[in-house]
């Protein structure tokens, strides 16, 4: 773990490191006492990734939530991820360290407006990206992630009419890859659309040998320049397997922590963002709301808890289960 690495580098234990170590030990004790599991997304802070029982992308997290035997699921991610875990585990307690950890993409599809939108396209199969609310999942036929969206669309008959929501950039990417004419909802992730193509060109000039790898939630001008496009898990696998030693990573900066652990000898450069933030990179403010202190507090109090109304949960479960069934390797 990074804390041990810091101790070795410094040659002594600082008060700050001692406090963090005690916090980590206490989290481990509470997990055992309450039969809890910590699921964390790749975009979480490094110290949270280091203590998680499982780290993954949205598909992996959904699959892990579906099979866990824990009584308590601590979801170190954002609200819709906790909702997905609750949809799959109605009898388990699902908690999230910070209830304010929302998602700009999920917020871009309000339920009432989406329901009205669907009425304009009768007899369409609704495929919704997992980055949406439980209510949108309940209005959908199939849920997908960036890992399996192309596979799911390809699996449907060629003459089937499809609505794809809520991410328009992922939708355009899937339409291009499958050759399908998809009806797209106009939503987007603020983190990925803020990646600056102008600054990216300057960065590519500085690192001419670096391969640009990008998440399909990025805007088209970024994807057009990319050497590889894929989900967070696919991006991680690519830097592990590709023989190149330099990569510009166009997605949320949190994934670079896992990449550095996997390929410490390679150079990994976060893509620049238009916004001014602490790292001048693509950083999700919602993902970063979660902290070790909040994880500890959530385990002590088993709060804040995620709730999904049973009628909504039951409808949403059908679309989530279809995704899980369609994602089983053939």
C-alpha positions in Angstrom: 0.0 0.0 0.0 1.1 3.6 -0.6 1.2 4.3 3.1 3.9 1.7 3.6 5.8 3.0 0.6 5.8 6.5 2.2 7.1 5.1 5.5 10.0 3.5 3.7 10.8 6.6 1.7 10.7 8.9 4.7 12.5 6.4 7.0 10.1 7.2 9.8 6.4 7.4 10.6 4.9 10.9 10.7 1.9 11.8 12.8 -0.1 12.1 9.6 0.9 8.7 8.4 0.2 7.2 11.8 -3.3 8.7 11.8 -4.0 7.3 8.3 -2.7 3.9 9.3 -5.0 3.9 12.4 -7.9 4.9 10.2 -7.2 2.1 7.8 -6.9 -0.4 10.6 -10.2 0.8 12.1 -12.0 0.5 8.7 -10.7 -3.1 8.4 -12.0 -3.9 11.9 -15.4 -2.4 11.1 -15.7 -4.3 7.8 -15.1 -7.6 9.6 -17.4 -6.8 12.4 -20.3 -5.7 10.1 -19.6 -8.2 7.3 -19.1 -5.3 4.9 -17.4 -5.0 1.5 -16.0 -1.8 -0.1 -16.5 -1.5 -3.8 -14.6 1.4 -5.5 -14.6 2.8 -8.9 -11.3 3.5 -10.7 -12.0 7.2 -10.4 -11.8 7.3 -6.6 -8.9 8.8 -4.7 -5.7 6.7 -4.4 -6.0 5.9 -0.7 -9.6 4.6 -1.2 -8.5 2.4 -4.1 -5.8 0.9 -1.9 -8.2 -0.3 0.7 -11.1 -1.4 -1.5 -12.1 -5.1 -1.7 -12.8 -4.6 -5.4 -11.9 -1.9 -7.8 -13.4 -1.7 -11.3 -15.5 0.0 -13.9 -19.3 0.2 -13.9 -19.7 -3.3 -15.4 -17.3 -4.9 -13.1 -18.8 -3.2 -10.1 -22.3 -4.2 -11.0 -21.2 -7.8 -11.5 -19.4 -7.8 -8.1 -22.4 -6.2 -6.4 -24.6 -9.0 -7.9 -22.6 -11.8 -6.4 -21.4 -10.4 -3.0 -22.4 -12.3 0.2 -21.6 -9.3 2.4 -24.4 -7.8 4.5 -23.3 -4.2 3.9 -22.0 -2.7 0.7 -20.0 0.5 1.0 -20.0 2.0 -2.5 -17.1 4.3 -3.0 -18.3 5.9 -6.2 -21.3 8.1 -7.1 -25.0 7.9 -6.3 -26.2 5.9 -9.4 -23.6 3.2 -8.7 -25.0 2.8 -5.1 -28.5 2.6 -6.6 -27.4 -0.1 -9.0 -26.1 -2.1 -6.1 -29.4 -1.6 -4.2 -31.4 -2.7 -7.2 -29.4 -5.9 -7.3 -29.5 -6.4 -3.5 -32.8 -5.2 -2.0 -32.2 -7.0 1.4 -28.7 -5.7 1.9 -27.7 -2.3 3.3 -26.0 -0.2 0.7 -24.2 2.9 1.9 -22.3 5.6 0.1 -19.6 7.7 2.0 -21.0 11.1 0.7 -24.6 11.4 -0.4 -23.7 14.4 -2.5 -21.5 12.3 -4.8 -23.8 12.7 -7.8 -23.2 12.5 -11.5 -23.5 15.2 -14.2 -24.4 12.6 -16.8 -27.1 11.1 -14.7 -28.5 14.6 -14.0 -28.6 15.3 -17.7 -31.6 12.9 -18.0 -34.4 14.1 -15.8 -37.1 11.4 -15.4 -40.1 13.6 -16.6 -38.3 14.9 -19.7 -37.0 11.5 -20.6 -40.4 9.9 -20.2 -41.9 12.6 -22.5 -39.0 11.9 -25.0 -39.8 8.2 -25.2 -43.4 8.9 -26.2 -42.1 10.4 -29.4 -40.5 7.1 -30.4 -42.9 4.3 -29.8 -41.8 0.7 -30.6 -38.2 1.5 -29.8 -36.0 -0.6 -27.6 -34.5 1.7 -24.9 -30.8 1.1 -24.1 -29.6 3.3 -21.3 -26.0 3.7 -20.2 -25.6 2.6 -16.6 -24.7 6.3 -15.7 -28.3 7.1 -15.1 -30.8 7.2 -12.2 -32.8 4.2 -11.0 -35.9 5.9 -12.5 -34.3 6.0 -16.0 -33.2 2.4 -15.6 -36.9 1.5 -14.8 -37.9 3.2 -18.1 -35.3 1.2 -20.1 -35.3 -2.2 -21.7 -31.5 -2.9 -21.4 -28.7 -1.2 -19.4 -25.2 -1.1 -20.8 -21.8 0.2 -19.9 -19.0 1.5 -22.0 -17.5 -2.0 -21.8 -20.4 -3.8 -23.4 -22.5 -1.1 -25.3 -21.3 -2.2 -28.7 -21.8 -5.9 -28.0 -25.3 -5.3 -26.7 -26.4 -3.1 -29.7 -24.8 -5.6 -32.1 -26.7 -8.5 -30.5 -30.1 -7.0 -31.4 -31.8 -7.6 -34.8 -30.6 -5.1 -37.5 -34.2 -3.8 -38.0 -34.8 -3.2 -34.3 -35.4 0.5 -33.6 -33.2 1.7 -30.7 -33.0 4.7 -28.4 -29.6 5.2 -26.7 -29.4 7.3 -23.6 -28.2 9.4 -21.8 -24.6 10.0 -23.1 -24.6 11.4 -26.7 -20.9 10.9 -27.2 -20.9 7.2 -26.2 -24.1 6.9 -28.4 -22.3 8.4 -31.4 -19.4 6.1 -30.9 -21.6 3.0 -30.6 -23.6 4.1 -33.7 -20.3 4.4 -35.7 -19.0 1.0 -34.5 -22.2 -0.9 -35.1 -23.4 1.0 -38.2 -26.8 1.4 -36.6 -29.1 4.4 -36.8 -29.6 5.2 -33.1 -32.0 7.8 -31.6 -29.8 9.6 -29.1 -30.6 11.5 -26.0 -28.5 14.7 -25.6 -26.7 14.1 -22.4 -23.0 14.2 -21.5 -20.4 13.8 -18.7 -19.0 17.2 -17.7 -15.6 15.6 -16.9 -15.1 14.0 -20.4 -16.5 16.9 -22.4 -14.1 19.3 -20.6 -11.0 17.6 -22.0 -9.5 20.2 -24.2 -8.7 19.2 -27.7 -6.6 22.4 -28.2 -4.5 21.7 -25.1 -4.3 18.1 -26.1 -2.6 19.0 -29.4 0.0 21.0 -27.4 0.6 18.0 -25.1 0.9 15.7 -28.1 3.6 18.1 -29.5 5.5 17.8 -26.2 5.2 14.0 -26.2 5.3 13.0 -29.9 5.8 9.3 -29.2 2.9 9.0 -26.7 -0.2 7.2 -27.8 -3.5 8.9 -27.0 -6.1 6.6 -25.4 -9.6 7.9 -24.7 -12.9 6.9 -23.1 -15.8 7.0 -25.5 -17.6 9.6 -23.4 -15.1 12.1 -24.8 -16.1 14.5 -27.6 -15.7 13.5 -31.2 -12.6 15.7 -31.9 -10.8 13.9 -29.1 -11.9 10.4 -30.3 -10.8 11.3 -33.8 -7.2 11.7 -32.6 -7.2 8.7 -30.4 -5.0 5.6 -31.0 -7.3 3.5 -28.9 -10.8 4.0 -27.5 -12.3 2.0 -24.7 -13.8 1.7 -21.2 -11.7 2.4 -18.1 -10.9 -1.3 -17.9 -10.0 -1.5 -21.6 -7.7 1.5 -21.2 -6.0 -0.2 -18.3 -5.5 -3.4 -20.2 -4.2 -1.5 -23.3 -1.4 0.2 -21.4 -0.5 -3.1 -19.8 -0.3 -5.0 -23.2 0.8 -2.4 -25.7 4.5 -2.1 -26.3 4.5 1.7 -26.3 6.0 3.3 -23.2 4.2 6.7 -23.2 0.5 7.3 -23.1 -1.8 10.3 -22.9 -4.9 9.2 -21.0 -8.1 11.0 -21.9 -10.5 10.1 -19.1 -10.9 10.8 -15.4 -7.4 11.0 -13.8 -8.1 8.4 -11.1 -7.5 5.5 -13.4 -3.8 6.5 -13.7 -3.2 5.2 -10.1 -4.0 1.7 -11.2 -2.1 2.1 -14.4 1.0 3.2 -12.5 0.8 0.2 -10.3 0.4 -2.1 -13.3 3.1 -0.5 -15.5 5.5 1.6 -13.2 8.1 1.7 -16.0 5.8 3.5 -18.4 5.0 7.3 -18.7 1.3 8.1 -18.2 0.1 11.7 -18.8 -3.4 12.9 -17.9 -5.2 14.7 -20.7 -5.7 18.4 -20.0 -9.0 20.0 -19.1 -10.5 23.3 -20.0 -11.5 23.9 -16.4 -9.1 25.2 -13.8 -8.9 22.6 -11.0 -6.3 21.3 -8.6 -4.5 19.1 -11.2 -5.4 20.8 -14.5 -6.6 17.4 -15.6 -9.9 15.7 -16.1 -11.0 15.3 -12.4 -14.5 14.4 -11.3 -15.5 16.6 -8.4 -18.3 14.1 -7.4 -16.0 11.1 -7.2 -13.5 13.0 -5.2 -16.1 13.8 -2.5 -15.5 10.4 -0.9 -12.6 10.2 1.6 -11.2 7.6 4.0 -12.8 9.6 6.9 -16.2 9.4 5.3 -15.8 5.7 4.6 -15.0 5.2 8.3 -18.0 7.3 9.4 -20.3 5.4 7.0 -19.2 2.1 8.5 -19.7 3.4 12.1 -23.2 4.7 11.5 -24.2 2.6 8.4 -25.2 5.9 6.8 -25.9 7.5 4.4 -28.0 4.6 3.1 -29.2 4.3 -0.5 -32.9 3.6 -0.9 -34.8 2.7 -4.2 -38.6 2.5 -4.1 -39.7 -1.1 -4.7 -41.8 -0.4 -7.8 -38.8 1.4 -9.4 -36.4 -1.2 -8.2 -38.4 -4.1 -9.7 -38.7 -2.4 -13.1 -35.0 -1.3 -13.1 -33.9 -4.8 -12.1 -35.2 -6.3 -15.4 -33.1 -3.9 -17.5 -30.0 -4.4 -15.3 -30.3 -8.2 -15.3 -30.6 -8.1 -19.1 -27.3 -6.3 -19.2 -25.7 -8.9 -16.9 -27.0 -11.8 -18.9 -25.8 -10.3 -22.2 -22.4 -9.6 -20.7 -21.6 -13.3 -19.9 -18.7 -14.4 -22.1 -19.9 -16.7 -24.9 
